[in-house]
Amino acid sequence: MATEPSAPAATTTTAATTAEVTRLPAFSPDLYQRAWASIPHPTLPLIATCHHHSVTVFSLSTLSKHSVLTGGHTRSVRSAAWQPPRGKVASGNGKEAKRLRLVTGSFDTTAGVWTWDQGRREERLEREVRLLQNNSEGDKGGEEEEEDEWELTLVLEGHENEVKSVNYSPSGQYLATCSRDKSVWIWEDVGNPNPSSEEQEEEEEDEDEWETVAVLQEHDGDVKAVTWCPDVPGRKSKYAPPRRYGDDVLASASYDNTVRLWREDGDGEWVCVAVLEGHEGTVWGVAWEGKPRENDKFPRLLSWGADEVVRVWSLREPEEEEEGHAEGAAGGNNSWGFGVPNTMRRSLKEEWECTAVLPKVHKGDIYSVAWSTETGLLASVGSDGVLALYQETTSTIAPEKKTEEEDEEMTNGDAPTTNATAAATAPGSWKVLTTVKSAHGPYEINHITWCKRYDAGSERKGEEEMLVTTGDDGVVRPWQVRIQ
C-alpha cells in the first residue's frame, strides 16, 4: 500500500533559478493529422513520431523528414520504441551499423518490428553523423524513395484490443506491450541471444524472433503505459538498496487508477511486487528517474493522470524487524492492502511511498511528463495545451536534539557530533519554473520528451538538451530551455 508524503522538519533552500522556454522552428513537414508521441533514438540524431497509420522519422540535425515507416498497420500507430543498441551502432569510422530496429504499437491490436534497409542503412546513418559534425544542410532529395528504406520484419499478435504502449528493456532482450484489453505482455528476443559475439554478427544480424514469456492480467482497466527501469552505472551503489532495484523491473499505468511494478521471481515467473495507489483518476503514464542523484532516494518513479496530479514515488528502505513480518505471514494476516492479488510474492514485496506531489498547474488531464536525466528538471503537458517546467528543491533536515546521556552513550565517550554537523540534505519539494500557455495553439498536447540538440542553432551539439512536444495539430515542436 502506498503512503502519502510526510513533512519532516526542514529548511528549504533553492538557488535563484529562472527558466526561459523558447519556441524553435517546428520539424518539417507538418503532419497535418493528430500525432501521438515522438521518441528520440538513444544514440543517433533521430526522433520517431507516431501518427495515423505511420511513423515519420525526423533528423535532429536538419529538423526535417529523414524517412517514413508505412504500410504495416491498418489503424493509428499509438506508440513506438527504439531497440537499444545490442551490437555495433552508427559510427563515423566506416563500421557497419547493426540492429537498428523500431517497434510500433497500433490500435489494430498488433505491434510491428521494423528494420532499416540493409543496403542503404550504413550510408544513411553515417551521413547523419556527418551532419551533426559539420553542420551540413543534408540531402533534401530522394524523400520519396526513403519511405521504402524501412521493412516490417515481424508482427507481434496476441492482444485483443488496441496496443497503447511499447517499451524495450535497457538491454533490448525484453519488450513490453500493453493494451486496452487490460493486459501487459512481455516478449523475449530469442533470435539474437548473444549480440556481442563478433563470430556470429553476420548470421544473427537480421534474425527477428520474439517469444511470449508472460501475460500479466492483474489490472482492472485499460493499461495506458509500460516502462522499464533504466540501467545506470552504480545502480548497486549506496543510492540503490541492494537486491531491490535493477533493469529487470517493469512499471505499468492503468485506467484503474494504479501503477503496478513487475519483476521475475526465482521460478522464472513474472509477478506483481507493488501496487501504487493514490491517483483519483486514470493514470496516463509513468517515468523512471534516469540516474542517481546525491541524497535522493534512487530509484524514483513519476506517475500522472486524469486527476491533474503528478506524483513522485520512492522505494522504502527495508526495515530491520523482519521477524515481525514473518510472524504476520505465518498467521495468515494480509498486510498487502485491499485488492492486491495473491500473485504478489511476499519475498519480492516492495514498499513504495509517495514522497512528493508537484504543484498543480494543469486544468485537465496530464498526458505526458518528461524527467531530464541531465538536469533533473521535469516538464509536463496535457489536454489544456499548457507546457510546464518544474525544478526540485533541496531540504536541510534539522537533527533531533539529544540529552547529554544519549550523546555520551552514542559516541562511546568520544566527542559528540554537534547539531550543525549532523544536519543532512534530502530531496525536498518541487517548484514551477515557468509555464507556456497554448503551446500548440488551441490543440491538446499528447507527448513531451527531452532530447539532445544537433541542429545548427545548438551551441553544444550532442550535449545541450531541448524539449520536443507532439500535439493534435500534427506539429512536432522543439523548444529551447535556458536555465539561469
C-alpha positions, 0 to 999 in steps of 0.5 A: 500500500502506498503512503502519502508524503510526510513533512519532516522538519526542514529548511528549504533552500533553492538557488535563484533559478529562472527558466526561459522556454523558447519556441524553435522552428517546428520539424518539417513537414507538418503532419497535418493529422493528430500525432501521438508521441515522438521518441528520440533514438538513444544514440543517433540524431533521430526522433520517431513520431507516431501518427495515423497509420505511420511513423515519420522519422525526423533528423535532429540535425536538419529538423526535417523528414529523414524517412517514413515507416508505412504500410504495416498497420491498418489503424493509428500507430499509438506508440513506438520504441527504439531497440537499444543498441545490442551490437555495433551502432552508427559510427563515423569510422566506416563500421557497419551499423547493426540492429537498428530496429523500431517497434510500433504499437497500433490500435489494430491490436498488433505491434510491428518490428521494423528494420532499416534497409540493409543496403542503404542503412550504413550510408544513411546513418553515417551521413547523419553523423556527418551532419551533426559534425559539420553542420551540413544542410543534408540531402533534401532529395530522394524523400520519396524513395526513403519511405521504402528504406524501412521493412516490417520484419515481424508482427507481434499478435496476441492482444485483443484490443488496441496496443497503447504502449511499447517499451524495450528493456535497457538491454533490448532482450525484453519488450513490453506491450500493453493494451486496452484489453487490460493486459501487459505482455512481455516478449523475449528476443530469442533470435539474437541471444548473444549480440556481442559475439563478433563470430556470429554478427553476420548470421544473427544480424537480421534474425527477428524472433520474439517469444511470449514469456508472460501475460500479466492480467492483474489490472482492472482497466485499460493499461495506458503505459509500460516502462522499464527501469533504466540501467545506470552505472552504480545502480548497486551503489549506496543510492540503490538498496541492494537486491531491490532495484535493477533493469529487470523491473517493469512499471505499468499505468492503468485506467484503474487508477494504479501503477503496478511494478513487475519483476521475475521471481526465482521460478522464472515467473513474472509477478506483481511486487507493488501496487501504487495507489493514490491517483483519483483518476486514470493514470496516463503514464509513468517515468523512471528517474534516469540516474542517481542523484546525491541524497535522493532516494534512487530509484524514483518513479513519476506517475500522472493522470486524469486527476491533474496530479503528478506524483513522485514515488520512492522505494522504502528502505527495508526495515530491520524487524523482519521477524515481525513480518514473518510472524504476520505471514505465518498467521495468515494476516494480509498486510498487502492492502485491499485488492492486491492479488495473491500473485504478489510474492511476499519475498519480492514485496516492495514498499513504495511511498509517495514522497512528493506531489508537484504543484498543480498547474494543469486544468485537465488531464496530464498526458505526458511528463518528461524527467531530464536525466541531465538536469533533473528538471521535469516538464509536463503537458496535457489536454489544456495545451499548457507546457510546464517546467518544474525544478526540485528543491533541496531540504536541510533536515534539522537533527533531533536534539539529544540529552547529554546521556544519549550523546555520551552513550552514542559516541562511546565517550568520544566527542559528540557530533554537534547539531550543525554537523549532523544536519543532512540534505534530502530531496525536498519539494518541487517548484514551477519554473515557468509555464507556456500557455497554448503551446500548440495553439488551441490543440491538446498536447499528447507527448513531451520528451527531452532530447539532445540538440544537433541542429545548427542553432545548438551551441553544444551539439550532442550535449545541450538538451531541448524539449520536443512536444507532439500535439493534435495539430500534427506539429512536432515542436522543439523548444529551447530551455535556458536555465539561469 
